[in-house]
Amino acid sequence: MKKLFFSFMKWLRHFLSGSFYNRRNIWQAFPAFFDAAAEQTYQVPGLKKANTLNLKNEPVDCPSMTPQGLTLTEKYLLISAYCHDHRHNSVIYVLDRTTGLRIKTIVLPDLPHAGGLAYDPRHQKIWISNSAGKHAAVTTIRLEDVETYTEGAGPIAYQQKFTLKELPRASAITYDHGLLVVALFALNTVGKVVCYPIDDHGDLTAPSNNTLVESPFGTLAIPQKIQGVTFYKNFLLLSQSWGKQPGQIFVFDIQHTTDFSDLNQAIKIIATPPYLEQIYVEGDHLFALFESGASAYRKKTPFVMKEVLQLDLSALLT
């Protein structure tokens, strides 16, 4: 009964805000994508204003937070966002997985683009895209610290920060079978994917006498303009988006692909609304996040998505 009540209230908010009609128009424009959509969605918080800190470490409401990264834990759905004007600390929204309600907003200690989030369930750790000068970097926070964090208490502390040798930026990340998978968004050339093993302590191991973490697997070429990377069974899924053009999800069969940057080898290409960001697989569902609801983009497209969508992968991939 509680779940039914929350579902009704969510539908009512959508209807009164007009998003019911907006979604119908988007559905007609991208039928293959939306035909696989599950009923439950998650409203992205902070699109009008988000509680954070300014450059003087003072509490402030940011009107230009832009959602970027997405991951799920056992209880929560997490969304990262950065200030499009680069004047405020980035944040992570913590949502209840069952009700979809925002529980808290966590303020990060710096201003990363935070293009990707990943959750390591074995070590109860959340990975966040970051940077370190001319190199990509990833930072971590403990799930325990997320749960005990109190709004208004200042920025959360990073547990660790690792600098990555192979990439200039960590544009997208995901966790898969003990690996941190990091992707590079490239505008005019092919991008890259690099896999970094996570050790028994939950860390990335750097070679001795080297401050840079180096992958033992080398790099893998992927298409340009990739915003998200995730895995489903024997498939690699990549989300592509740039500007107000429709987004795309590329599906590659890992066992039968020799070049993941060659779109002719994709077994399926799925058109999506524009401004698609991170995608994430759990079970047989694909979760998709868009940035079109942010102030910087909502007037640039008629296809504004203010929700995280769930999609049935068995329906999406048929």
C-alpha positions in Angstrom: 0.0 0.0 0.0 2.8 2.4 0.8 4.5 1.8 -2.5 1.2 2.3 -4.3 0.6 5.6 -2.5 4.1 6.9 -3.5 3.5 5.8 -7.1 0.2 7.7 -7.2 1.7 10.8 -5.7 4.6 10.7 -8.3 2.1 10.4 -11.1 0.0 13.3 -9.7 3.1 15.6 -9.5 4.0 14.8 -13.1 0.4 15.5 -14.3 0.1 18.8 -12.4 3.6 20.0 -13.6 2.8 19.2 -17.2 5.5 16.6 -17.5 2.8 14.0 -18.3 2.2 15.7 -21.6 5.9 16.3 -22.2 6.7 12.7 -21.8 3.9 11.7 -24.2 5.6 13.9 -26.9 9.0 12.5 -26.2 7.6 8.9 -26.3 6.3 9.5 -29.8 9.7 10.9 -30.9 11.6 7.9 -29.5 9.2 4.9 -29.5 11.8 2.1 -29.4 13.4 3.6 -26.4 10.3 4.4 -24.4 8.5 1.2 -25.3 11.0 -0.5 -23.0 10.5 2.0 -20.2 9.4 0.6 -16.8 6.7 2.4 -14.8 8.9 3.5 -11.9 11.1 6.6 -12.5 13.1 8.9 -10.3 12.8 12.6 -10.2 16.2 14.3 -10.5 16.6 16.7 -7.6 18.2 20.1 -7.6 17.2 21.2 -11.1 15.9 24.5 -9.9 18.2 25.0 -6.9 20.5 22.8 -4.9 22.1 23.3 -1.4 25.9 23.5 -1.7 28.8 25.8 -0.9 30.4 28.7 -2.7 34.1 29.4 -3.3 34.2 31.0 0.2 32.9 27.8 1.8 29.6 29.6 2.5 26.2 27.8 2.2 24.3 28.8 -0.9 21.6 27.7 -3.3 23.0 26.9 -6.7 20.5 27.4 -9.6 22.7 25.7 -12.2 23.4 22.2 -10.9 23.8 19.8 -13.9 23.3 16.1 -13.3 26.1 13.8 -14.6 26.7 10.5 -12.9 24.4 7.7 -11.7 24.8 4.5 -9.7 22.8 2.3 -7.3 23.6 0.8 -3.9 21.6 -1.7 -2.0 19.3 1.1 -0.7 20.0 4.2 -2.6 20.1 5.7 -6.1 22.9 8.3 -6.3 23.2 11.2 -8.8 26.2 13.5 -9.1 25.9 17.0 -10.3 28.2 20.0 -10.9 27.7 23.7 -11.1 27.6 24.7 -14.7 28.9 28.2 -13.8 31.8 26.7 -11.8 31.0 28.8 -8.8 29.8 26.1 -6.4 30.9 22.7 -5.0 29.6 19.7 -6.8 27.1 17.5 -5.0 25.6 13.9 -4.8 21.9 13.5 -4.4 20.9 10.4 -2.3 17.5 9.0 -3.3 15.5 6.2 -1.7 15.4 3.3 -4.2 11.9 2.3 -3.2 10.1 5.6 -3.0 12.3 7.8 -5.2 12.3 10.5 -2.6 15.5 12.6 -2.0 17.0 11.7 1.4 19.8 14.2 1.4 22.2 16.2 -0.7 25.9 15.5 -0.1 28.3 18.4 -0.8 31.7 17.3 -2.2 34.9 19.1 -1.1 35.7 20.4 -4.6 34.2 21.3 -8.0 34.7 18.2 -10.2 32.6 17.7 -13.3 31.7 14.4 -11.6 30.9 12.8 -15.0 30.6 9.3 -13.5 29.7 7.4 -10.4 30.4 3.8 -9.6 29.6 1.6 -6.6 31.8 -1.3 -5.4 29.5 -3.5 -3.3 32.3 -5.7 -2.0 34.1 -2.8 -0.3 31.0 -0.6 0.2 32.7 2.3 -1.6 31.5 4.9 -4.1 33.9 6.1 -6.9 33.6 9.6 -8.4 35.2 11.0 -11.5 37.7 13.7 -10.8 40.9 15.2 -12.2 44.5 15.9 -11.1 46.2 18.4 -13.4 46.8 16.9 -16.8 45.7 13.5 -15.7 42.3 11.9 -14.9 41.6 10.9 -11.4 39.0 9.1 -9.3 38.1 9.8 -5.7 36.2 7.6 -3.2 33.8 8.0 -0.3 32.6 5.2 2.0 28.9 4.2 1.9 29.0 4.4 5.7 30.0 8.1 5.4 27.1 8.7 3.0 24.7 7.2 5.5 26.0 9.2 8.4 26.4 12.5 6.5 24.2 15.4 7.8 23.1 18.2 5.5 24.6 21.5 6.6 27.6 19.8 8.2 30.0 21.0 5.4 31.6 19.0 2.7 32.1 15.2 3.0 35.7 14.1 3.1 37.2 11.9 0.3 38.6 8.6 1.6 41.1 8.4 -1.3 42.2 9.9 -4.5 43.9 8.0 -7.4 45.6 9.6 -10.4 45.3 7.6 -13.6 48.2 7.4 -16.0 46.5 6.5 -19.3 43.7 9.2 -19.5 43.5 13.0 -19.4 39.9 12.9 -18.1 37.7 10.3 -16.3 34.6 11.2 -18.3 32.6 8.1 -17.3 33.1 5.2 -14.9 31.5 2.0 -13.8 32.3 -1.0 -11.6 32.2 -4.5 -13.0 33.5 -7.8 -11.5 36.3 -6.2 -9.4 37.3 -3.7 -12.0 36.9 0.1 -12.2 36.2 0.8 -15.8 37.0 4.4 -16.9 36.0 5.9 -20.2 37.3 9.0 -22.0 34.9 11.4 -23.8 36.6 12.6 -27.0 34.9 15.1 -29.3 36.7 14.8 -32.6 38.6 11.5 -32.3 37.9 8.0 -30.9 37.6 7.7 -27.1 39.2 5.2 -24.8 38.2 2.7 -22.1 40.7 1.6 -19.5 40.1 -1.1 -16.8 41.8 -0.9 -13.4 41.8 -3.8 -11.0 40.6 -3.2 -7.4 42.6 -5.0 -4.9 41.4 -6.9 -1.7 41.6 -3.6 0.2 39.3 -1.8 -2.2 42.2 0.3 -3.7 43.7 0.8 -7.1 47.3 -0.4 -7.0 50.1 1.9 -8.4 53.4 0.4 -9.6 56.2 0.8 -7.0 57.8 4.3 -7.0 55.1 5.7 -9.1 52.3 8.0 -8.0 50.2 7.2 -11.1 48.0 4.2 -11.3 48.6 2.2 -14.4 46.3 -0.4 -16.0 47.8 -3.8 -16.8 45.3 -4.2 -19.7 46.2 -1.2 -21.9 43.5 0.9 -23.6 40.5 0.1 -25.7 39.2 2.4 -28.5 35.5 3.4 -28.4 33.4 5.8 -30.4 33.6 9.6 -29.9 31.3 11.6 -27.5 30.8 8.7 -25.0 29.1 9.8 -21.8 28.4 6.5 -20.1 29.7 2.9 -20.0 28.0 -0.2 -18.5 27.8 -4.0 -19.0 24.9 -6.5 -19.4 25.6 -10.2 -19.7 28.0 -10.4 -22.7 27.2 -6.9 -24.0 29.0 -3.6 -23.6 26.6 -0.6 -23.7 27.9 2.9 -24.4 25.8 6.1 -24.2 26.7 8.9 -26.7 25.4 12.5 -26.6 26.6 15.9 -27.6 24.4 19.0 -27.9 20.7 19.0 -28.8 21.0 16.1 -31.3 19.3 12.9 -30.2 21.5 10.6 -28.0 22.4 7.1 -28.8 23.1 3.8 -27.0 25.5 1.5 -28.8 25.3 -2.2 -27.9 28.3 -4.4 -28.7 28.6 -8.2 -28.3 31.9 -8.4 -26.4 32.8 -11.9 -27.7 32.3 -11.0 -31.3 33.6 -7.4 -31.5 37.1 -6.7 -32.7 36.9 -2.9 -32.7 34.5 -1.2 -30.3 35.0 2.1 -32.0 33.6 0.7 -35.2 29.8 1.3 -35.2 29.3 -1.2 -38.0 30.1 -3.9 -35.4 27.4 -2.7 -32.9 24.6 -5.2 -32.8 22.1 -2.5 -32.1 22.0 1.3 -32.0 19.1 2.8 -29.9 18.0 6.5 -30.4 17.3 8.4 -27.2 16.3 11.9 -26.2 19.2 14.4 -26.3 21.6 15.2 -23.4 21.9 11.6 -22.3 24.5 11.1 -19.6 25.4 8.1 -17.5 23.7 4.7 -18.0 23.8 1.9 -15.5 22.7 -1.7 -15.5 21.3 -3.6 -12.5 19.7 -7.0 -13.1 17.7 -6.8 -16.3 17.1 -3.1 -16.1 19.0 -0.1 -17.6 18.9 3.2 -15.7 19.4 6.3 -17.9 20.1 9.9 -16.7 19.8 13.1 -18.7 21.0 16.6 -18.2 18.3 18.3 -20.2 16.4 19.4 -17.1 19.3 21.6 -16.0 19.0 25.4 -16.4 21.8 25.4 -19.0 19.9 23.1 -21.4 16.2 23.0 -20.7 15.4 25.7 -23.2 17.6 24.2 -25.9 15.4 21.1 -26.6 11.7 20.3 -26.6 12.6 16.9 -25.2 13.4 17.8 -21.6 13.9 14.8 -19.3 13.7 15.5 -15.6 13.7 11.9 -14.5 16.0 8.9 -14.3 14.3 6.2 -16.4 14.3 2.5 -15.9 14.2 0.4 -19.1 13.6 -3.3 -19.5 16.7 -4.6 -21.3 15.0 -7.7 -22.6 12.5 -5.4 -24.4 15.2 -2.8 -25.4 17.5 -5.3 -27.0 15.0 -7.3 -29.0 
